[in-house]
Amino acid sequence: MWLDDAYFKEKQLRLDTDAPRAALAYRVSTKGQVDHDDIPMQKIDCRKFAQKQGWRVVKEVAEKGVSGSKVSASKRDAIQQLKEEAANGEFDILLVYMFDRLGRIESETPFVLEWFVQHGIQMWSTHEGQQKIETHGDKLMNYIRFWQAAGESEKTSIRTRDRIRQIVSSGHYTGGFVCYGYQLVDQGRRNKRDKPVMDLVINEEEAVWVRELFYKVVHEGASGCALAEILNNRGLRTRAGAKFQSSNILRIIRHEGYTGYIITKNARSEYIPELQIIDQDTFEKANDIISRRSAKTAQDRRIAHTSQNPTLLAGIVYCAHCGAKMSGFMHTDRYKLADGSIREKVQPKYNCFQRGQRNKGGRDCDGQALYLAERVDAIVLKIVEEVFEKIRDTPYSQVAENRISARVEPAKDKTCSSGEKDKSRPARLGTL
C-alpha cells in the first residue's frame, strides 16, 4: 500500500503545511538487490517512518547499483544533488533506511553526514534514530558507526570472494564473460534460493574455429592480424558485434581455460575434461610462438627505421605542449591572389596527433596544429652542427684523457673509500 504513490500522496496532503520537510534517500550496491525488491523495502520503511513523525516528504532519491564502499561521495550524483538542495534550504530532514546507505567509506562518509548537520539538516535513520553532532562524543560515535559499516562491507567482500573460489573449484561457472567456444545452458542445477543456475559447456560450432586458430599459429605461423582477417571474411564477429582485431585473437590464444579449466581472477578449477577444447601441448606451443614473436617485435622497435618521408624528424619528433608524437606529411596550402585565382603550394609539415584528435576524444593540446618542416628541421640541424663543431674543435688527446678519467676515477674512489684520498700522487692515465 505504501508503494502506491496515490495512497502516499493522500496521506501527505493531510499534513500541516508547516510540517518539517523531509528528503528520503535509498541506495543498493548491486542490480541484483533491485531485482530482489531491496529499494521498495527501504522506500516502504522510510515512508512509514516519515508519516509517523508527521514530516512532509518533498523529495525521494534512489541510487541503484552504486557501491557505498567503492564509489566516493564526490562521484555520486545523488549525494551531490542532496548537498546542493540542502545548501539552498529545500528540505529540513534527510531520512535513510540505515546510515550506511550514505556510504561505507570510513575516511569519508562520517564527514558527509557531519556536513549535512552543519548545514542545519537533521539526519535520521529508520533503524538508528537521529544522529546529532553536538559533542566530541557524538563525533566519535558517528565515526565508529561508519568504521563498523566499512568493516562489514570488507567482511562481505571476503565472504563473496571465498564463495566464488569454492564454486569455481567445484567446476561451476560463476558469471562474467563467456569465452569463444563455450556457451551457457540450463542443466537443472539450482542455487540456495531455488533459482536456476547456468552451466558452461562447449559450443561445438565455435570450438571448431578456436581449434583452427591454434592450428594455424602452431603449424603455419599465422599472425593475429591474418587470423582476424580470416574470421572477418567469414562474417564472424566478436561478442560485442565488432570486427575481430589482432588483440582479440591474442586473448583467445592466451586463454588457458581452453585446456579444460574454469579460470577467474581469484580462482581456478580442477581439470574438467568436458571443457577441454585445446590440448596442453598445443596451447604451450602456440603461446611460445606468440611470446617469441612479441619479444622480436619489441626488439625491432628499437631498430632505426627507414622512411620515404621528406621530413627529417618524421616519427621521432614530439609535441612540446602535450607530448604526443608528431607525424610528417606533405601539406597543400592554398592562397587566394588579388586577381581571385587560387595558388597552391605543397610543402612538408609536422602535425600534432593529439591536436588532430581533439574533436574525437583526444586530450587537449594548446600548441599549433601544423609546423613547417623546413623551419623545424633547420633549427635541429643548426644545433647538431654546433655539437659537431665542439667535438671537432676539441683536441683528440683531451677527448682520450677525459674518457680514461671517467673510467679510472670511480675505481680510484673505491680503493680510497676507507680513508682520505692520497692527493700527493698524480693520477697516471697512461697512453693510448
C-alpha positions in Angstrom: 0.0 0.0 0.0 2.8 2.4 0.9 4.4 1.9 -2.5 1.2 3.3 -4.1 2.1 6.9 -4.9 -1.6 8.0 -4.9 -2.1 6.5 -1.4 1.1 8.1 -0.1 0.2 11.5 -1.6 -3.2 11.3 0.0 -1.6 10.7 3.4 0.8 13.6 2.8 -2.0 16.1 2.0 -3.4 15.6 5.4 -0.3 17.0 7.0 0.1 20.6 8.1 1.9 22.8 5.5 4.2 23.9 8.3 5.3 20.4 9.0 9.1 19.7 8.6 10.2 18.9 5.1 12.0 15.6 4.6 14.1 14.1 1.8 14.2 10.3 1.6 17.4 8.6 0.2 17.7 5.0 -0.8 20.7 3.0 -2.1 21.6 -0.6 -3.1 25.0 -1.8 -4.1 24.1 -4.2 -6.9 21.4 -4.5 -9.5 20.6 -7.9 -8.0 19.3 -6.1 -4.9 17.0 -4.1 -7.1 15.6 -7.3 -8.5 15.0 -8.6 -5.0 12.9 -5.6 -4.0 15.6 -4.0 -1.8 14.7 -0.5 -2.9 10.9 -0.9 -2.3 11.7 -2.3 1.1 13.7 0.8 2.0 11.0 3.1 0.5 8.2 1.5 2.5 10.1 1.7 5.7 11.1 5.4 5.2 7.6 6.5 4.0 6.0 4.9 7.1 8.6 6.5 9.4 8.2 9.9 7.9 4.4 9.7 8.1 4.5 8.6 11.7 6.8 11.6 12.5 4.5 14.0 10.8 7.0 15.0 8.2 6.2 16.2 4.7 8.2 14.3 2.1 9.3 16.8 -0.5 11.9 14.6 -2.3 12.9 10.9 -2.8 16.3 9.9 -4.3 17.2 6.3 -5.2 20.7 5.0 -6.2 20.6 1.6 -7.9 23.8 -0.5 -8.2 26.1 2.0 -6.5 28.7 0.6 -4.1 28.9 2.7 -0.9 32.4 1.3 -0.2 34.0 1.8 -3.6 32.4 5.0 -5.0 33.3 8.3 -3.4 30.5 10.6 -2.4 32.1 13.2 -4.7 31.3 11.0 -7.7 27.7 10.1 -6.6 25.2 12.4 -8.3 22.5 11.7 -5.6 24.7 12.9 -2.8 25.9 16.0 -4.7 22.3 16.8 -5.6 21.2 16.5 -2.0 24.0 18.7 -0.8 23.1 21.4 -3.3 19.5 21.3 -2.3 20.4 21.3 1.4 22.5 24.3 0.9 19.6 26.0 -0.8 17.3 25.2 2.2 14.9 23.0 0.2 14.4 20.4 3.0 15.0 20.2 6.7 15.5 16.4 7.3 17.4 13.7 5.5 16.0 10.2 6.2 17.6 6.9 5.2 16.8 3.3 5.9 20.2 2.9 7.7 23.1 5.4 7.8 25.3 3.1 5.8 23.1 4.0 2.8 25.1 7.3 2.8 28.2 5.2 2.2 30.7 2.8 3.8 34.0 4.7 3.4 35.2 5.3 7.0 37.5 8.1 6.0 34.8 10.0 4.1 31.2 9.1 5.0 31.2 10.4 8.6 32.2 13.8 7.3 29.4 13.6 4.7 26.8 13.1 7.5 28.5 15.9 9.5 28.4 18.2 6.6 24.6 17.9 6.4 24.2 18.5 10.2 26.5 21.6 10.0 24.2 23.0 7.3 21.1 22.7 9.5 19.8 19.3 8.2 18.6 16.7 10.8 20.0 13.3 9.9 17.6 10.4 10.7 17.7 6.6 10.1 14.6 4.5 10.5 16.6 1.9 12.5 19.2 4.1 14.3 17.2 7.2 15.0 18.7 10.7 14.8 22.5 11.3 14.6 23.4 14.6 16.3 26.9 16.2 16.2 26.8 18.4 19.3 29.7 17.0 21.4 33.0 15.3 20.9 31.4 12.0 21.9 28.8 12.5 19.1 31.6 12.8 16.5 33.3 9.7 17.9 30.1 7.7 17.7 29.5 9.0 14.2 32.9 7.8 13.1 32.6 4.4 14.9 29.3 3.7 13.1 30.8 4.1 9.7 34.0 2.3 10.7 31.8 -0.7 11.6 29.9 -0.4 8.3 33.2 -0.4 6.4 34.3 -3.5 8.3 31.0 -5.2 7.5 31.5 -4.3 3.8 35.0 -5.8 3.9 33.8 -9.0 5.5 31.0 -9.3 2.9 33.6 -8.9 0.2 35.8 -11.6 1.7 32.9 -14.0 2.1 31.9 -13.3 -1.5 35.4 -14.0 -2.8 35.7 -17.2 -0.8 32.3 -18.4 -2.0 33.3 -17.7 -5.7 36.5 -19.7 -5.1 34.5 -22.6 -3.7 32.1 -22.5 -6.7 34.9 -22.3 -9.3 36.9 -25.0 -7.5 33.8 -27.2 -7.7 33.9 -26.7 -11.5 30.9 -24.4 -11.8 30.5 -21.1 -13.7 30.1 -18.0 -11.6 29.3 -15.4 -14.2 31.1 -12.9 -16.4 32.4 -13.1 -20.0 31.8 -16.3 -21.8 34.8 -17.1 -24.0 34.5 -18.2 -27.6 34.0 -21.9 -27.9 31.6 -22.1 -24.9 28.0 -21.3 -24.1 25.7 -21.3 -21.1 22.9 -23.9 -20.7 20.4 -24.8 -18.0 21.3 -28.3 -16.9 18.8 -28.3 -14.0 21.2 -27.0 -11.3 19.6 -24.6 -8.8 21.0 -22.3 -6.1 20.0 -22.0 -2.5 17.2 -19.6 -3.4 15.9 -22.3 -5.7 16.7 -20.2 -8.8 18.1 -21.9 -12.0 21.9 -21.7 -12.4 23.5 -21.8 -15.8 26.5 -24.1 -16.6 29.3 -23.7 -19.0 29.5 -26.2 -21.9 31.4 -26.4 -25.2 29.8 -24.7 -28.2 30.9 -27.1 -30.9 30.4 -24.6 -33.8 32.7 -22.0 -32.2 35.1 -24.7 -30.8 35.9 -25.7 -34.4 37.3 -22.3 -35.4 39.0 -21.9 -32.0 41.0 -25.2 -32.7 41.7 -23.8 -36.2 43.2 -20.7 -34.8 45.6 -22.6 -32.6 46.5 -25.0 -35.5 47.3 -22.1 -37.8 49.5 -20.5 -35.2 51.4 -23.7 -34.4 51.7 -25.2 -37.9 51.5 -22.2 -40.2 52.9 -19.4 -38.0 49.9 -17.3 -38.8 49.8 -13.8 -37.2 47.0 -12.3 -35.2 46.2 -9.8 -38.0 46.0 -12.6 -40.5 43.7 -14.7 -38.3 41.5 -11.8 -37.5 41.1 -11.2 -41.3 40.2 -14.8 -41.8 37.4 -14.7 -39.2 36.1 -11.3 -40.5 36.0 -12.6 -44.1 33.8 -15.5 -42.9 31.4 -13.0 -41.4 32.2 -13.8 -37.8 32.1 -11.1 -35.2 33.1 -10.5 -31.6 30.7 -10.9 -28.7 30.1 -7.1 -29.0 29.3 -7.4 -32.7 32.5 -5.7 -33.9 35.1 -7.0 -36.3 38.0 -9.1 -34.9 41.3 -7.4 -34.3 44.7 -9.0 -33.6 44.2 -8.2 -29.9 41.0 -10.4 -29.8 43.0 -13.3 -31.4 45.8 -12.9 -28.9 43.4 -13.0 -25.9 42.0 -16.3 -27.3 45.4 -17.9 -27.8 46.5 -16.9 -24.3 43.3 -18.1 -22.5 44.3 -21.2 -20.6 40.7 -22.1 -19.9 40.6 -23.9 -23.3 42.8 -26.7 -21.9 39.9 -27.7 -19.6 39.7 -25.3 -16.7 37.3 -22.6 -15.4 39.6 -19.6 -14.5 38.6 -16.4 -12.8 40.7 -13.6 -11.3 40.9 -15.2 -7.9 40.2 -18.9 -8.6 40.9 -21.9 -10.8 39.0 -25.1 -11.0 40.4 -28.6 -11.2 40.8 -30.1 -14.6 37.4 -30.6 -16.3 37.7 -32.9 -19.4 34.3 -31.9 -20.7 35.5 -28.3 -21.1 38.8 -29.1 -22.9 39.0 -27.7 -26.5 42.8 -27.5 -26.9 45.4 -30.0 -25.5 48.1 -28.7 -23.2 50.9 -29.3 -25.7 49.2 -27.3 -28.5 48.4 -24.5 -26.1 52.0 -24.2 -24.9 53.4 -24.3 -28.4 51.1 -21.6 -29.6 51.9 -19.3 -26.7 55.6 -19.9 -27.1 55.4 -18.8 -30.7 53.4 -15.6 -30.0 55.7 -14.8 -27.0 58.9 -15.1 -29.1 57.2 -13.1 -31.8 56.2 -10.3 -29.3 59.8 -10.2 -28.0 61.2 -9.9 -31.5 58.7 -7.1 -32.3 59.8 -5.3 -29.2 63.4 -5.6 -30.2 62.6 -4.5 -33.8 61.1 -1.3 -32.4 64.5 -0.3 -31.1 66.0 -0.5 -34.6 66.1 2.7 -36.7 63.5 2.7 -39.4 64.0 3.8 -43.0 61.4 6.3 -44.3 60.4 7.8 -47.6 59.0 10.8 -45.8 60.7 14.1 -46.9 60.8 15.4 -43.4 63.9 15.0 -41.2 62.2 14.0 -37.9 59.2 12.0 -39.0 58.2 9.6 -36.2 60.8 10.9 -33.7 59.6 14.4 -33.0 57.1 15.1 -30.2 54.8 18.0 -29.4 56.2 20.2 -26.6 52.7 21.1 -25.5 51.0 17.7 -25.0 53.8 15.2 -25.5 52.1 13.4 -28.4 54.1 12.0 -31.3 54.0 14.2 -34.4 53.8 12.9 -38.0 55.3 14.3 -41.1 53.4 14.7 -44.3 53.0 16.7 -47.5 50.5 19.5 -46.9 48.9 21.6 -49.5 48.5 25.3 -48.7 46.0 27.3 -50.8 46.3 31.1 -51.3 43.9 33.4 -53.0 45.6 36.0 -55.1 44.5 39.6 -55.8 43.0 38.6 -59.2 40.8 36.0 -57.5 42.8 33.0 -58.7 43.9 30.2 -56.3 47.5 29.3 -55.9 48.6 26.0 -54.3 51.9 25.3 -52.6 52.8 21.8 -51.5 55.4 21.6 -48.7 56.3 19.1 -45.9 54.9 19.8 -42.4 54.6 18.2 -39.0 51.2 17.5 -37.5 50.4 17.0 -33.7 48.4 13.8 -33.5 46.5 14.9 -30.3 45.7 18.3 -31.8 44.1 16.5 -34.7 42.2 14.1 -32.4 40.8 16.8 -30.1 37.3 16.6 -31.6 37.4 12.8 -31.4 38.1 12.5 -27.6 41.8 13.2 -27.6 43.4 15.1 -24.8 43.7 18.9 -25.1 46.7 20.4 -26.8 47.2 24.2 -26.8 50.0 24.1 -29.4 49.9 24.6 -33.1 48.2 22.0 -35.3 50.9 22.2 -38.1 54.6 23.2 -38.1 56.5 23.9 -41.3 59.1 21.1 -41.5 61.6 23.4 -43.2 61.8 25.6 -40.2 61.8 22.8 -37.6 64.5 20.8 -39.4 66.7 23.9 -39.8 66.6 24.5 -36.1 67.6 20.9 -35.3 70.3 20.8 -38.0 71.8 24.0 -36.6 72.0 22.5 -33.1 73.6 19.3 -34.5 76.2 21.3 -36.4 77.1 23.2 -33.2 77.5 20.0 -31.3 79.8 18.5 -34.0 81.7 21.8 -34.2 82.5 21.4 -30.5 83.6 17.8 -31.0 85.8 18.8 -34.0 87.4 21.7 -32.1 88.3 19.5 -29.1 91.8 18.1 -29.3 91.9 14.3 -29.7 94.2 13.9 -26.7 91.9 15.7 -24.4 89.0 13.5 -25.6 91.0 10.4 -24.9 92.1 11.7 -21.5 88.6 12.6 -20.5 87.4 9.2 -21.5 90.1 7.4 -19.5 89.5 9.6 -16.5 85.8 8.7 -16.5 86.9 5.0 -16.0 89.8 5.5 -13.6 88.2 7.9 -11.1 85.4 5.6 -9.9 88.0 2.8 -9.3 90.3 5.1 -7.6 87.5 6.4 -5.3 86.7 2.8 -4.4 90.2 1.9 -3.3 90.4 5.1 -1.2 87.0 4.7 0.4 88.5 3.6 3.7 90.5 6.8 4.2 91.3 10.2 2.6 92.5 10.1 -1.0 96.3 10.5 -1.5 96.4 13.8 -3.3 100.3 13.8 -3.4 100.5 11.3 -6.1 99.2 12.4 -9.5 97.0 10.0 -11.4 98.7 8.3 -14.3 96.4 8.0 -17.2 98.7 6.0 -19.4 98.8 6.3 -23.2 96.6 5.2 -26.0 
